[in-house]
Amino acid sequence: MSVLKTSPNKIDLIIPHLYLGDISAANDSQLLTDLNISHVLTIEDNELDFESFRKLESFQGMSRSASFVIAYIMLKEKQSAKKTLDQVRQKRFVRPNRGFYNQLCVFYDMDFKVSKDSIIYKKYLDDIHQRKLQLGMA
C-alpha cells in the first residue's frame, strides 16, 4: 500500500520509519495501526527529543513539524537546510515559515550543535533584533 496514494493530505513517509502528517492523521487510530506507527509527536513550543518519535504532526504538517523533520534529517545526514528541504519536498509538500527556515540554516552553520554562546547564534539573535528595530517592533 502506498501512503502517498491512500492519504496524500494526511500523512507521508519521509524516510524509513518517519512519517509526517497533519492533525487528522494523528487522530486516525486505524491509519496509525495500518502503518504500524506506535508513537506520535505533536509539535508545539516544547523542547523535543529526536530519538523518541516515529511520526510527527502539527495542524497541517507543513511548517513547524516539517521544520523539525528537516532538522532531524539534517543532523542524521549532515546536510544543508536547502538540500534537506528539497529531499522532504519530494515526499510531501512542506513550507517552513521564514523564521523556522532561518533557524535551520543557523543549525547547519553551527555544525548541528546549538550553543547560546556561539558567535553564530549571537549574530542570528542580533539580526532578528535589528529587523525588529527596523520594523518598529522592538
MODELLER restraints for C-alpha pairs under 7 A, 6 or more apart:
rsr = mdl.restraints
at = mdl.atoms
rsr.add(forms.Gaussian(group=physical.xy_distance, feature=features.Distance(at['CA:3:A'], at['CA:12:A']), mean=5.89, stdev=0.5))
rsr.add(forms.Gaussian(group=physical.xy_distance, feature=features.Distance(at['CA:3:A'], at['CA:13:A']), mean=6.82, stdev=0.5))
rsr.add(forms.Gaussian(group=physical.xy_distance, feature=features.Distance(at['CA:4:A'], at['CA:12:A']), mean=5.95, stdev=0.5))
rsr.add(forms.Gaussian(group=physical.xy_distance, feature=features.Distance(at['CA:10:A'], at['CA:21:A']), mean=5.22, stdev=0.5))
rsr.add(forms.Gaussian(group=physical.xy_distance, feature=features.Distance(at['CA:10:A'], at['CA:22:A']), mean=5.39, stdev=0.5))
rsr.add(forms.Gaussian(group=physical.xy_distance, feature=features.Distance(at['CA:10:A'], at['CA:24:A']), mean=6.46, stdev=0.5))
rsr.add(forms.Gaussian(group=physical.xy_distance, feature=features.Distance(at['CA:10:A'], at['CA:25:A']), mean=5.21, stdev=0.5))
rsr.add(forms.Gaussian(group=physical.xy_distance, feature=features.Distance(at['CA:11:A'], at['CA:19:A']), mean=6.47, stdev=0.5))
rsr.add(forms.Gaussian(group=physical.xy_distance, feature=features.Distance(at['CA:11:A'], at['CA:20:A']), mean=5.49, stdev=0.5))
rsr.add(forms.Gaussian(group=physical.xy_distance, feature=features.Distance(at['CA:11:A'], at['CA:21:A']), mean=3.85, stdev=0.5))
rsr.add(forms.Gaussian(group=physical.xy_distance, feature=features.Distance(at['CA:11:A'], at['CA:22:A']), mean=6.52, stdev=0.5))
rsr.add(forms.Gaussian(group=physical.xy_distance, feature=features.Distance(at['CA:11:A'], at['CA:25:A']), mean=6.14, stdev=0.5))
rsr.add(forms.Gaussian(group=physical.xy_distance, feature=features.Distance(at['CA:12:A'], at['CA:19:A']), mean=5.40, stdev=0.5))
rsr.add(forms.Gaussian(group=physical.xy_distance, feature=features.Distance(at['CA:12:A'], at['CA:20:A']), mean=5.43, stdev=0.5))
rsr.add(forms.Gaussian(group=physical.xy_distance, feature=features.Distance(at['CA:12:A'], at['CA:21:A']), mean=6.25, stdev=0.5))
rsr.add(forms.Gaussian(group=physical.xy_distance, feature=features.Distance(at['CA:12:A'], at['CA:91:A']), mean=6.58, stdev=0.5))
rsr.add(forms.Gaussian(group=physical.xy_distance, feature=features.Distance(at['CA:12:A'], at['CA:92:A']), mean=6.28, stdev=0.5))
rsr.add(forms.Gaussian(group=physical.xy_distance, feature=features.Distance(at['CA:13:A'], at['CA:19:A']), mean=4.37, stdev=0.5))
rsr.add(forms.Gaussian(group=physical.xy_distance, feature=features.Distance(at['CA:13:A'], at['CA:20:A']), mean=6.52, stdev=0.5))
rsr.add(forms.Gaussian(group=physical.xy_distance, feature=features.Distance(at['CA:13:A'], at['CA:91:A']), mean=6.93, stdev=0.5))
rsr.add(forms.Gaussian(group=physical.xy_distance, feature=features.Distance(at['CA:14:A'], at['CA:20:A']), mean=6.63, stdev=0.5))
rsr.add(forms.Gaussian(group=physical.xy_distance, feature=features.Distance(at['CA:14:A'], at['CA:88:A']), mean=6.21, stdev=0.5))
rsr.add(forms.Gaussian(group=physical.xy_distance, feature=features.Distance(at['CA:14:A'], at['CA:91:A']), mean=5.73, stdev=0.5))
rsr.add(forms.Gaussian(group=physical.xy_distance, feature=features.Distance(at['CA:17:A'], at['CA:54:A']), mean=5.77, stdev=0.5))
rsr.add(forms.Gaussian(group=physical.xy_distance, feature=features.Distance(at['CA:18:A'], at['CA:54:A']), mean=4.80, stdev=0.5))
rsr.add(forms.Gaussian(group=physical.xy_distance, feature=features.Distance(at['CA:18:A'], at['CA:55:A']), mean=5.34, stdev=0.5))
rsr.add(forms.Gaussian(group=physical.xy_distance, feature=features.Distance(at['CA:19:A'], at['CA:54:A']), mean=6.50, stdev=0.5))
rsr.add(forms.Gaussian(group=physical.xy_distance, feature=features.Distance(at['CA:19:A'], at['CA:55:A']), mean=4.51, stdev=0.5))
rsr.add(forms.Gaussian(group=physical.xy_distance, feature=features.Distance(at['CA:19:A'], at['CA:56:A']), mean=6.25, stdev=0.5))
rsr.add(forms.Gaussian(group=physical.xy_distance, feature=features.Distance(at['CA:20:A'], at['CA:55:A']), mean=5.79, stdev=0.5))
rsr.add(forms.Gaussian(group=physical.xy_distance, feature=features.Distance(at['CA:20:A'], at['CA:56:A']), mean=4.98, stdev=0.5))
rsr.add(forms.Gaussian(group=physical.xy_distance, feature=features.Distance(at['CA:20:A'], at['CA:57:A']), mean=5.84, stdev=0.5))
rsr.add(forms.Gaussian(group=physical.xy_distance, feature=features.Distance(at['CA:20:A'], at['CA:61:A']), mean=6.34, stdev=0.5))
rsr.add(forms.Gaussian(group=physical.xy_distance, feature=features.Distance(at['CA:21:A'], at['CA:56:A']), mean=6.24, stdev=0.5))
rsr.add(forms.Gaussian(group=physical.xy_distance, feature=features.Distance(at['CA:21:A'], at['CA:57:A']), mean=4.79, stdev=0.5))
rsr.add(forms.Gaussian(group=physical.xy_distance, feature=features.Distance(at['CA:21:A'], at['CA:61:A']), mean=5.02, stdev=0.5))
rsr.add(forms.Gaussian(group=physical.xy_distance, feature=features.Distance(at['CA:22:A'], at['CA:57:A']), mean=4.99, stdev=0.5))
rsr.add(forms.Gaussian(group=physical.xy_distance, feature=features.Distance(at['CA:22:A'], at['CA:58:A']), mean=5.42, stdev=0.5))
rsr.add(forms.Gaussian(group=physical.xy_distance, feature=features.Distance(at['CA:22:A'], at['CA:59:A']), mean=5.27, stdev=0.5))
rsr.add(forms.Gaussian(group=physical.xy_distance, feature=features.Distance(at['CA:22:A'], at['CA:60:A']), mean=4.41, stdev=0.5))
rsr.add(forms.Gaussian(group=physical.xy_distance, feature=features.Distance(at['CA:22:A'], at['CA:61:A']), mean=4.52, stdev=0.5))
rsr.add(forms.Gaussian(group=physical.xy_distance, feature=features.Distance(at['CA:23:A'], at['CA:57:A']), mean=5.95, stdev=0.5))
rsr.add(forms.Gaussian(group=physical.xy_distance, feature=features.Distance(at['CA:23:A'], at['CA:58:A']), mean=5.70, stdev=0.5))
rsr.add(forms.Gaussian(group=physical.xy_distance, feature=features.Distance(at['CA:23:A'], at['CA:59:A']), mean=4.81, stdev=0.5))
rsr.add(forms.Gaussian(group=physical.xy_distance, feature=features.Distance(at['CA:23:A'], at['CA:60:A']), mean=6.44, stdev=0.5))
rsr.add(forms.Gaussian(group=physical.xy_distance, feature=features.Distance(at['CA:26:A'], at['CA:40:A']), mean=6.67, stdev=0.5))
rsr.add(forms.Gaussian(group=physical.xy_distance, feature=features.Distance(at['CA:26:A'], at['CA:57:A']), mean=6.56, stdev=0.5))
rsr.add(forms.Gaussian(group=physical.xy_distance, feature=features.Distance(at['CA:37:A'], at['CA:54:A']), mean=6.78, stdev=0.5))
rsr.add(forms.Gaussian(group=physical.xy_distance, feature=features.Distance(at['CA:37:A'], at['CA:55:A']), mean=6.96, stdev=0.5))
rsr.add(forms.Gaussian(group=physical.xy_distance, feature=features.Distance(at['CA:39:A'], at['CA:53:A']), mean=5.75, stdev=0.5))
rsr.add(forms.Gaussian(group=physical.xy_distance, feature=features.Distance(at['CA:39:A'], at['CA:54:A']), mean=5.70, stdev=0.5))
rsr.add(forms.Gaussian(group=physical.xy_distance, feature=features.Distance(at['CA:39:A'], at['CA:55:A']), mean=6.34, stdev=0.5))
rsr.add(forms.Gaussian(group=physical.xy_distance, feature=features.Distance(at['CA:40:A'], at['CA:53:A']), mean=6.45, stdev=0.5))
rsr.add(forms.Gaussian(group=physical.xy_distance, feature=features.Distance(at['CA:40:A'], at['CA:54:A']), mean=6.64, stdev=0.5))
rsr.add(forms.Gaussian(group=physical.xy_distance, feature=features.Distance(at['CA:40:A'], at['CA:55:A']), mean=5.08, stdev=0.5))
rsr.add(forms.Gaussian(group=physical.xy_distance, feature=features.Distance(at['CA:40:A'], at['CA:56:A']), mean=5.91, stdev=0.5))
rsr.add(forms.Gaussian(group=physical.xy_distance, feature=features.Distance(at['CA:41:A'], at['CA:53:A']), mean=6.06, stdev=0.5))
rsr.add(forms.Gaussian(group=physical.xy_distance, feature=features.Distance(at['CA:41:A'], at['CA:55:A']), mean=6.26, stdev=0.5))
rsr.add(forms.Gaussian(group=physical.xy_distance, feature=features.Distance(at['CA:41:A'], at['CA:56:A']), mean=4.99, stdev=0.5))
rsr.add(forms.Gaussian(group=physical.xy_distance, feature=features.Distance(at['CA:41:A'], at['CA:57:A']), mean=6.45, stdev=0.5))
rsr.add(forms.Gaussian(group=physical.xy_distance, feature=features.Distance(at['CA:42:A'], at['CA:56:A']), mean=6.10, stdev=0.5))
rsr.add(forms.Gaussian(group=physical.xy_distance, feature=features.Distance(at['CA:42:A'], at['CA:57:A']), mean=5.28, stdev=0.5))
rsr.add(forms.Gaussian(group=physical.xy_distance, feature=features.Distance(at['CA:42:A'], at['CA:58:A']), mean=5.82, stdev=0.5))
rsr.add(forms.Gaussian(group=physical.xy_distance, feature=features.Distance(at['CA:43:A'], at['CA:57:A']), mean=6.51, stdev=0.5))
rsr.add(forms.Gaussian(group=physical.xy_distance, feature=features.Distance(at['CA:43:A'], at['CA:58:A']), mean=5.69, stdev=0.5))
rsr.add(forms.Gaussian(group=physical.xy_distance, feature=features.Distance(at['CA:43:A'], at['CA:64:A']), mean=6.74, stdev=0.5))
rsr.add(forms.Gaussian(group=physical.xy_distance, feature=features.Distance(at['CA:43:A'], at['CA:65:A']), mean=5.64, stdev=0.5))
rsr.add(forms.Gaussian(group=physical.xy_distance, feature=features.Distance(at['CA:50:A'], at['CA:72:A']), mean=6.65, stdev=0.5))
rsr.add(forms.Gaussian(group=physical.xy_distance, feature=features.Distance(at['CA:56:A'], at['CA:65:A']), mean=6.12, stdev=0.5))
rsr.add(forms.Gaussian(group=physical.xy_distance, feature=features.Distance(at['CA:57:A'], at['CA:65:A']), mean=5.75, stdev=0.5))
rsr.add(forms.Gaussian(group=physical.xy_distance, feature=features.Distance(at['CA:58:A'], at['CA:64:A']), mean=6.76, stdev=0.5))
rsr.add(forms.Gaussian(group=physical.xy_distance, feature=features.Distance(at['CA:58:A'], at['CA:65:A']), mean=5.58, stdev=0.5))
rsr.add(forms.Gaussian(group=physical.xy_distance, feature=features.Distance(at['CA:62:A'], at['CA:93:A']), mean=6.93, stdev=0.5))
rsr.add(forms.Gaussian(group=physical.xy_distance, feature=features.Distance(at['CA:62:A'], at['CA:94:A']), mean=4.29, stdev=0.5))
rsr.add(forms.Gaussian(group=physical.xy_distance, feature=features.Distance(at['CA:62:A'], at['CA:95:A']), mean=5.45, stdev=0.5))
rsr.add(forms.Gaussian(group=physical.xy_distance, feature=features.Distance(at['CA:62:A'], at['CA:96:A']), mean=6.46, stdev=0.5))
rsr.add(forms.Gaussian(group=physical.xy_distance, feature=features.Distance(at['CA:63:A'], at['CA:94:A']), mean=6.32, stdev=0.5))
rsr.add(forms.Gaussian(group=physical.xy_distance, feature=features.Distance(at['CA:63:A'], at['CA:95:A']), mean=5.35, stdev=0.5))
rsr.add(forms.Gaussian(group=physical.xy_distance, feature=features.Distance(at['CA:63:A'], at['CA:96:A']), mean=3.91, stdev=0.5))
rsr.add(forms.Gaussian(group=physical.xy_distance, feature=features.Distance(at['CA:63:A'], at['CA:97:A']), mean=5.96, stdev=0.5))
rsr.add(forms.Gaussian(group=physical.xy_distance, feature=features.Distance(at['CA:64:A'], at['CA:96:A']), mean=6.54, stdev=0.5))
rsr.add(forms.Gaussian(group=physical.xy_distance, feature=features.Distance(at['CA:66:A'], at['CA:94:A']), mean=6.37, stdev=0.5))
rsr.add(forms.Gaussian(group=physical.xy_distance, feature=features.Distance(at['CA:66:A'], at['CA:96:A']), mean=6.59, stdev=0.5))
rsr.add(forms.Gaussian(group=physical.xy_distance, feature=features.Distance(at['CA:67:A'], at['CA:96:A']), mean=5.84, stdev=0.5))
rsr.add(forms.Gaussian(group=physical.xy_distance, feature=features.Distance(at['CA:67:A'], at['CA:100:A']), mean=6.38, stdev=0.5))
rsr.add(forms.Gaussian(group=physical.xy_distance, feature=features.Distance(at['CA:70:A'], at['CA:84:A']), mean=6.02, stdev=0.5))
rsr.add(forms.Gaussian(group=physical.xy_distance, feature=features.Distance(at['CA:70:A'], at['CA:85:A']), mean=6.35, stdev=0.5))
rsr.add(forms.Gaussian(group=physical.xy_distance, feature=features.Distance(at['CA:71:A'], at['CA:104:A']), mean=6.39, stdev=0.5))
rsr.add(forms.Gaussian(group=physical.xy_distance, feature=features.Distance(at['CA:73:A'], at['CA:84:A']), mean=6.86, stdev=0.5))
rsr.add(forms.Gaussian(group=physical.xy_distance, feature=features.Distance(at['CA:74:A'], at['CA:80:A']), mean=6.28, stdev=0.5))
rsr.add(forms.Gaussian(group=physical.xy_distance, feature=features.Distance(at['CA:74:A'], at['CA:81:A']), mean=6.67, stdev=0.5))
rsr.add(forms.Gaussian(group=physical.xy_distance, feature=features.Distance(at['CA:74:A'], at['CA:84:A']), mean=6.23, stdev=0.5))
rsr.add(forms.Gaussian(group=physical.xy_distance, feature=features.Distance(at['CA:75:A'], at['CA:112:A']), mean=5.97, stdev=0.5))
rsr.add(forms.Gaussian(group=physical.xy_distance, feature=features.Distance(at['CA:80:A'], at['CA:108:A']), mean=5.99, stdev=0.5))
rsr.add(forms.Gaussian(group=physical.xy_distance, feature=features.Distance(at['CA:81:A'], at['CA:104:A']), mean=5.81, stdev=0.5))
rsr.add(forms.Gaussian(group=physical.xy_distance, feature=features.Distance(at['CA:81:A'], at['CA:105:A']), mean=5.72, stdev=0.5))
rsr.add(forms.Gaussian(group=physical.xy_distance, feature=features.Distance(at['CA:81:A'], at['CA:108:A']), mean=6.91, stdev=0.5))
rsr.add(forms.Gaussian(group=physical.xy_distance, feature=features.Distance(at['CA:107:A'], at['CA:113:A']), mean=6.65, stdev=0.5))
rsr.add(forms.Gaussian(group=physical.xy_distance, feature=features.Distance(at['CA:107:A'], at['CA:114:A']), mean=6.72, stdev=0.5))
rsr.add(forms.Gaussian(group=physical.xy_distance, feature=features.Distance(at['CA:110:A'], at['CA:120:A']), mean=6.69, stdev=0.5))
rsr.add(forms.Gaussian(group=physical.xy_distance, feature=features.Distance(at['CA:116:A'], at['CA:122:A']), mean=6.94, stdev=0.5))
rsr.add(forms.Gaussian(group=physical.xy_distance, feature=features.Distance(at['CA:132:A'], at['CA:138:A']), mean=5.22, stdev=0.5))
